[in-house]
Amino acid sequence: MMVIDGCFILEYLYRATKPEESNLGNLTFFEFTVYDLVLLENQIPFLVLQHIFDCNIAKFDQTTSLINLIHPLLKHVNPFKEHKLKSSSNSTHDHILGLLLECYHYRDAVSLPYLTSRIPSVVELDRAGVNFKRVRNTEWPLMMEVKSHRFPCFSCSWGRPTLIMPVLMIDDFTELVLRNLIAYEQYYHDVSQYFTSYAIAIDMLINTQEDVAKLVESEVIVNRRGSNDEAADIINNLCKDVCCKVFFYSEQWVEMNRHYNSYWSKNISWLRRTYFNNPWNIIALFAGILLFALTVVQTIFTVNPARSE
């Protein structure tokens, strides 16, 4: 059975990478099959695929390798389209799904014990003065970083901090890819839990469709499902019955909580919700201030009238 499945996979990958030599036919077949190859239950040991490749394709096409055949598949299913996946031909892999996960490996990523405390949602953080921005030109596509302006000689920060996040494309297959990557991380104890940490982090940030709308506005999420409510449901259902022992965003979460719970953040958030939530409130506030100033000036001149010379 593995030999038959392996032959089908290699034939499919070869036809997909060599369109000038073959015809895939039905595009619907191609679109659905490419995602079937990353299902955990459909994985063929990489050793079997390599042996079949060496016995067949390698004999009449010496310009390509098994990794080169699989790489276009990985680019197609990658939910972080702005990141260019890199795979090493010298490393060992369990199967295609393991190769996909390895493309997100980052040796400098620091994992800490999982945080039991949660952080506020995107809307709450936005009210507290937090900006959201997509990450650019980074070696790790799952990178999240908190940037804030700091005084040169002091440790205190000023201005609105910015949470830099990877761009996630949500379509009909995003949940399938993320779920299988998370399941692979959960099953193997020696695999780093990159996607488990990311799924938990994004689940903490998104509670409602308003949170999705804010991230779409910030260009952090590309929602191709059309409905922000559906996108929120996808994110919130990723981490059900998922165990996470380590967390790659602990430092960022501690910093975000520190900012949200600070005195100035809470008061500025209250002022924005009360007086600056719409233009009419702002106009009324400045009109009230102006009226109060004129009343004070009138009172001063009434009590101390100007003496005529």
WOSUL-V449360 format. One line per field, one symbol per residue. ss: DSSP state (a for helix, b for strand, c for the rest). psi: psi as a letter, one per 20 degrees, with the letter a starting at -180 (. if undefined). A space follows every 10 residues. Layout:
ss = ???
psi = ???
This chain:
ss = caaaaaaaaa aaaaaaaccc ccccccaaaa aaaaaaccca aacccaaaaa aaaaacaaaa cccccaaaaa aaaaaaaccc cccccccccc cccccaaaaa aacccccccc cbbccccccc caaaaaaccc bbbbcccccc ccccbbbbbb ccccccbbbb bbbbbccbbb cccaaaaaaa aaaaaaaccc cccaaaaaaa aaaaacccaa aaaaaaaccc bbbccccaaa aaaaaacccc cccccbbcca aaaaaaaaaa ccaaaaaaaa aaaaacccaa aaaaaaaaaa aaaaaaaaaa aaacccccc
psi = ghgghggggh gghghhimhi irohcohggg ghhhhhijph ijppphhggh ghghifhhhi njirrhhhhh ghghhhioin hipoqpppii rqqgaghhhg hhijpohipp prqpphqrrr rggghhhjkp qpqqqqmqho ijppqppqpq qhjqiqrrap qpopqqoppo aiiggggggh gghghhhphj ppmghggggg ghhhhphrhh gghghghjkh poojigphgh hhhggiihjp kppohqpikg ghhghghggh jqghgghhgg gghgikirhh hgghghhggg ggghggghgg hggmqppp.
